[in-house]
């Protein structure tokens, strides 16, 4: 994993977290939280692909 991907993933996580913080309470926010938590877990395990996949799912849940 290159530094650029790590930074990019970190930025994506911050962006998704900010969107989640602003989202109104409800089922979409709950679903997005589960995906975000999965992304955090994947990020901690240095699993870039699963992290990005989970972040994309969180963004879709908030849409």
N, C-alpha and C positions, 0 to 999 in steps of 0.2 A: 504494500500500500504506500503510495507516495504521499508526501506532505500536502500536496494540493488537494488530493481526494479527502484527506482527513479534515482539512480546513473547510472544504466544500460541505462535507457531511456535518461538521460542527455548525456551519452557517445555516444549513437546512434545518437542523434540529432547533436552533434558536428561532428561526422563522416560523416553523410549525408550532413551537411552544407559544410564541407570541399570538399566533392566530387562535390557538386553543384557548389562551387566557381571555381573549376578547369575545369568544363565541358564547352565545346564550346557553344556559343550562338546558339539557334535554338529551335525547337518545343519540343525536349526532355527536355531541360533545363527549358523551360516555364512550362511544365507539372509537372516536379519535384518540381518547386517552389510552385505551387498550393498545392501539397501534403504536402510539408514541412510547409507551412503556416497553413494548417489544423492540422498538428501535433503540431505546436506551440500552436494553439488555444486549442486543446484537452489537452495538457500538462498543460496549464494555468488553465484549468477547472478540473485538477486532474483526467482526464479520460484516464487512462493508456492504456486500450485496443484500443481505437480509436487513441491514439498517436502512438502506435506501428504499428497499421494497416496503418496509413498515412505515417509513415517512411518507411515501407516496400514498399508501393506504390511509394514513391519518389525514392527509390533505383531501383525499377523495371523500372521506367521512364528513369532513367539515363543509364540503361544497354543497 
